[in-house]
Amino acid sequence: MIYSVKFFEQVFKSQERKDAYLKACKWLAQNVISKAEIGDILFKIEEDKNSSSPAFKLELYCSIDSNDPINNFCNTCKKFHASFFINESYNCDRCNMKAFEGRMKELMVVKQAYRKERLDYILKK
């Protein structure tokens, strides 16, 4: 499962539909894709239907793939269980993933803040 959170959006307008789209692509290439220090991001470009002139909205998202953290969470739980209860039988039916979900939310808040900060720094250069 992939968790993602939007951290930036901008609308690009022009007299022609094609030009508005190309402005969004150019901005994305110059300010995000070419900058390795921002980190991994997902982006979405879609036509802005609310605008009177041709416009496209660019949205940037930070994401976390939860497959590795889930495996790490389970392994940590098993090690903890083996260390304190001195047996090898795990009761995964009683697993409380609320702690894991809370940790994922904390990670997303940190990642979102970092991506915003890096993008703001790049745009102010």
Secondary structure as a PSIPRED ss2 file (coil, helix, strand):
# PSIPRED VFORMAT (PSIPRED V4.0)

   1 M C   1.000  0.000  0.000
   2 I E   0.000  0.000  1.000
   3 Y E   0.000  0.000  1.000
   4 S E   0.000  0.000  1.000
   5 V E   0.000  0.000  1.000
   6 K E   0.000  0.000  1.000
   7 F E   0.000  0.000  1.000
   8 F E   0.000  0.000  1.000
   9 E E   0.000  0.000  1.000
  10 Q E   0.000  0.000  1.000
  11 V E   0.000  0.000  1.000
  12 F E   0.000  0.000  1.000
  13 K E   0.000  0.000  1.000
  14 S C   1.000  0.000  0.000
  15 Q C   1.000  0.000  0.000
  16 E C   1.000  0.000  0.000
  17 R H   0.000  1.000  0.000
  18 K H   0.000  1.000  0.000
  19 D H   0.000  1.000  0.000
  20 A H   0.000  1.000  0.000
  21 Y H   0.000  1.000  0.000
  22 L H   0.000  1.000  0.000
  23 K H   0.000  1.000  0.000
  24 A H   0.000  1.000  0.000
  25 C H   0.000  1.000  0.000
  26 K H   0.000  1.000  0.000
  27 W H   0.000  1.000  0.000
  28 L H   0.000  1.000  0.000
  29 A H   0.000  1.000  0.000
  30 Q H   0.000  1.000  0.000
  31 N H   0.000  1.000  0.000
  32 V H   0.000  1.000  0.000
  33 I H   0.000  1.000  0.000
  34 S C   1.000  0.000  0.000
  35 K C   1.000  0.000  0.000
  36 A H   0.000  1.000  0.000
  37 E H   0.000  1.000  0.000
  38 I H   0.000  1.000  0.000
  39 G C   1.000  0.000  0.000
  40 D C   1.000  0.000  0.000
  41 I C   1.000  0.000  0.000
  42 L E   0.000  0.000  1.000
  43 F E   0.000  0.000  1.000
  44 K E   0.000  0.000  1.000
  45 I E   0.000  0.000  1.000
  46 E E   0.000  0.000  1.000
  47 E E   0.000  0.000  1.000
  48 D C   1.000  0.000  0.000
  49 K C   1.000  0.000  0.000
  50 N C   1.000  0.000  0.000
  51 S C   1.000  0.000  0.000
  52 S C   1.000  0.000  0.000
  53 S C   1.000  0.000  0.000
  54 P C   1.000  0.000  0.000
  55 A E   0.000  0.000  1.000
  56 F E   0.000  0.000  1.000
  57 K E   0.000  0.000  1.000
  58 L E   0.000  0.000  1.000
  59 E E   0.000  0.000  1.000
  60 L E   0.000  0.000  1.000
  61 Y E   0.000  0.000  1.000
  62 C E   0.000  0.000  1.000
  63 S E   0.000  0.000  1.000
  64 I E   0.000  0.000  1.000
  65 D E   0.000  0.000  1.000
  66 S C   1.000  0.000  0.000
  67 N H   0.000  1.000  0.000
  68 D H   0.000  1.000  0.000
  69 P H   0.000  1.000  0.000
  70 I H   0.000  1.000  0.000
  71 N H   0.000  1.000  0.000
  72 N H   0.000  1.000  0.000
  73 F H   0.000  1.000  0.000
  74 C H   0.000  1.000  0.000
  75 N H   0.000  1.000  0.000
  76 T H   0.000  1.000  0.000
  77 C H   0.000  1.000  0.000
  78 K H   0.000  1.000  0.000
  79 K H   0.000  1.000  0.000
  80 F H   0.000  1.000  0.000
  81 H H   0.000  1.000  0.000
  82 A H   0.000  1.000  0.000
  83 S H   0.000  1.000  0.000
  84 F H   0.000  1.000  0.000
  85 F H   0.000  1.000  0.000
  86 I C   1.000  0.000  0.000
  87 N C   1.000  0.000  0.000
  88 E C   1.000  0.000  0.000
  89 S C   1.000  0.000  0.000
  90 Y C   1.000  0.000  0.000
  91 N C   1.000  0.000  0.000
  92 C H   0.000  1.000  0.000
  93 D H   0.000  1.000  0.000
  94 R H   0.000  1.000  0.000
  95 C C   1.000  0.000  0.000
  96 N C   1.000  0.000  0.000
  97 M C   1.000  0.000  0.000
  98 K H   0.000  1.000  0.000
  99 A H   0.000  1.000  0.000
 100 F H   0.000  1.000  0.000
 101 E H   0.000  1.000  0.000
 102 G H   0.000  1.000  0.000
 103 R H   0.000  1.000  0.000
 104 M H   0.000  1.000  0.000
 105 K H   0.000  1.000  0.000
 106 E H   0.000  1.000  0.000
 107 L H   0.000  1.000  0.000
 108 M H   0.000  1.000  0.000
 109 V H   0.000  1.000  0.000
 110 V H   0.000  1.000  0.000
 111 K H   0.000  1.000  0.000
 112 Q H   0.000  1.000  0.000
 113 A H   0.000  1.000  0.000
 114 Y H   0.000  1.000  0.000
 115 R H   0.000  1.000  0.000
 116 K H   0.000  1.000  0.000
 117 E H   0.000  1.000  0.000
 118 R H   0.000  1.000  0.000
 119 L H   0.000  1.000  0.000
 120 D H   0.000  1.000  0.000
 121 Y H   0.000  1.000  0.000
 122 I H   0.000  1.000  0.000
 123 L H   0.000  1.000  0.000
 124 K H   0.000  1.000  0.000
 125 K C   1.000  0.000  0.000
